[in-house]
Amino acid sequence: MSLTALSARAEINDKSLVRSFSYINGKWCASSNGEVVAVHDPATGDVIGDVTAMTAEDSSAAVDAAHAAFASWALMLPQDRCAILRRWFELMIEHKEDLARLMVLEQGKPLSEARGEIDYGAAFLEFYAEESKRPNIEGVTSHLPDAEVELWREPVGVAALITPWNFPSAMLTRKAAAALAAGCTVVAHPSGETPFSALALAELAERAGIPKGVFNVVTGKAPVVVEPWTRDARVRALSFTGSTEVGKLLYRQSAETVKRLVMELGGHAPVIVFKNCDLDRAVAETMKAKFATSGQDCLGANRIFVERDIYDEFCTRFVTATQALTVGKGIDDPDIGPLMNEKAVQKQEQHVADALEKGATLACGGNRHPLGPLFYEPTVLTDVPADAAILHEETFGPVAPITPFDTEDEVIQRANDSEYGLVAYVHSHDPRRIYRLSRALQFGMVAVNRTKVTGAPIPFGGTKQSGMGREGARLGMEEFTEIKYVCRDWA
């Protein structure tokens, strides 16, 4: 499909937002060997277009450009960097509908969720535009006679950013805004399944006045594009959002050049519902935690623990709410859209079959949806046994496993019994219990009586094998800086 046809199909008004070339050193570049990668609409399976598949040499050229641009960008007055980021934010909001529709076409999520992601992603540009003016020199009381001591925060250098397909706009702006605000230059690689959103953001960055070489987007096959960055000593930081398996690979590859790493990896979030909660609210919030982005969210509820006294009532209400969910193409704005690929659907099938074989009950769903091969019915499994794979592996889809518990100590142990530690959800009205759970749960984030906790001003990240470092907040910018200690004697 031509780019003109793609933009028409997505009902995009600003046709120049649809790009198929990589953006390197302020120019739109094709691969040096002419190769391309096809991009599919998960709702239909149709090829919606293709993007250039850059070679390793092309990828290294992006680092050349970023490295050459670093000195001038790092020395630019903070208020001037702020103005560029601020203008980029304004352009994202101005083109919100086009960006959302383009995202739906390549990613499949419901249109209202795509619009929400554009707002979410733009918020990082706005937040870090202001933060770019705040990394001041810090004075320290000297421990030496006649010496003056200062701590400076300086940008680390070139930052490599690798972003996933489930949030193709917000994950790029969350990383890029922080790095750019800190004074770093950027080479970014979007998922091969959702590259058009990143290229549209590059178009808007150019319009915002980003200098050439400061922000580069390189499309193609991840091993070809990314490996040169992990080996290149000029790339001083690497930020990745994706699976724990790939994160470990990047960790090993980056060890040789001792890079600063920021990694947001897998999640296996527990929802813990106590009997002294607002049951209506607990059901509604757990629905959000489970089925947002069709379940394809690292923050998604993967294990739902409900105190036995209210277990049956919770399950009845949750199943009724699940059966009311609509399934459809993202552009029609249903509750549940298609999954990203065949592998994702197969994982739902495997987890459901395994749980049923081990004694779980299928309360609703459990099959592919007749709309198409990548659609899966919203599914609820009850009485899921402890040894079921779904209680130990990230499902990343619209399957909700529910299991009862009897005591607080028991559920804490079961919730913490995971290699992951990204987010946990707790529903209770007992302030002492809330405090105990907030302290005892081994997760980077704890949400109490609510689902939505993310945003530009908060530090996003997990513990254990859910990653390292934080994104968002002031801490997110500090990940892309080094501290320089200056000890000065005027004599």
Secondary structure, DSSP 4 states (H G I P E B T S, - for coil): --HHHHHHHTT-S-GGG---SEEETTEEE--TT--EEEEE-TTT--EEEEEE---HHHHHHHHHHHHHHHHHHHHS-HHHHHHHHHHHHHHHHHTHHHHHHHHHHHH---HHHHHHHHHHHHHHHHHHHHHTT----EEE--SSTT-EEEEEEEE-SEEEEE--SSSTTHHHHHHHHHHHHHT-EEEEE--TTSHHHHHHHHHHHHHHTPPTTTEEE--S-HHHHHHHHHH-TTEEEEEEES-HHHHHHHHHHHHTTT-EEEEE----EEEEE-TTS-HHHHHHHHHHHHHGGGG--TTSEEEEEEEGGGHHHHHHHHHHHHHT--B--GGG--SB---SSHHHHHHHHHHHHHHHHTT-EEEE--SB-TT-TT-B--EEEES--TT-GGGTS---SSEEEEEEE--HHHHHHHHH-SSEESEEEEE-S-HHHHHHHHHHS-SSEEEES-S----TTS-B--EETTEES-BSHHHHHHTTEEEEEEEE---
